């Protein structure tokens, strides 16, 4: 596995832990985090200039961490998150 992938996996696990802590401390709700992540993905996918020439695999790579963190609220192992993210992605407008 590419070292960068391992670094990103570690980063996602750290962000997921911070999100859980924010929820458990009552600073944010699971819904607050979900809304923030959905807005983040919408900002990227809604800006056609940013990704119109980008292949779908690259778009998926950019959205993967956002989607992973949305699913991470279920306290599953990273491999299960990754599998769920792949199963829940929808086609982009130019793939329909």
SVG drawing of the C-alpha trace seen along z (x, -y; Angstrom):
<svg xmlns="http://www.w3.org/2000/svg" viewBox="-29 -27 34 31">
<polyline fill="none" stroke="black" stroke-width="0.4" points="0.0,0.0 1.2,-3.5 2.5,-5.3 0.3,-8.3 -2.8,-6.1 -1.7,-5.0 -1.2,-8.6 -4.7,-9.5 -6.1,-6.5 -4.5,-7.8 -5.8,-11.3 -9.4,-10.0 -9.2,-8.0 -8.0,-11.1 -10.8,-13.3 -13.3,-10.6 -12.1,-10.5 -12.3,-14.3 -15.9,-14.2 -16.8,-11.6 -15.3,-13.7 -17.2,-16.8 -20.5,-14.8 -19.7,-13.2 -18.8,-16.6 -22.1,-18.0 -20.4,-20.6 -21.9,-19.3 -24.5,-16.7 -24.1,-13.8 -26.6,-15.8 -24.4,-18.9 -21.4,-16.9 -23.4,-15.2 -24.7,-18.6 -21.2,-20.1 -19.8,-17.1 -22.7,-17.1 -22.1,-20.8 -18.5,-20.1 -19.2,-17.5 -21.9,-19.7 -19.5,-22.6 -17.1,-20.4 -19.6,-18.6 -21.6,-21.8 -18.7,-23.7 -18.6,-22.4 -15.5,-24.5 -13.5,-22.6 -14.2,-19.1 -15.7,-19.2 -12.6,-17.8 -11.8,-15.5 -12.3,-11.8 -14.9,-10.2 -12.2,-8.2 -10.5,-11.5 -13.9,-12.9 -14.5,-9.8 -11.0,-10.1 -11.7,-13.7 -15.2,-12.8 -14.1,-9.6 -12.8,-11.1 -16.0,-13.2 -18.2,-10.2 -16.1,-8.1 -16.5,-10.6 -20.3,-10.7 -20.4,-6.9 -17.9,-7.0 -20.5,-7.9 -21.5,-4.2 -18.3,-3.2 -17.2,-0.5 -13.6,0.5 -12.0,-1.6 -12.3,1.3 -16.1,1.4 -16.3,-2.4 -14.4,-2.1 -16.7,0.6 -19.8,-1.3 -18.6,-4.5 -18.1,-2.7 -21.6,-1.2 -23.3,-4.5 -21.8,-6.8 -24.1,-8.0 -23.2,-8.7 -22.2,-12.2 -24.5,-14.2 -22.4,-13.3 -22.5,-9.6 -26.3,-9.2"/>
</svg>
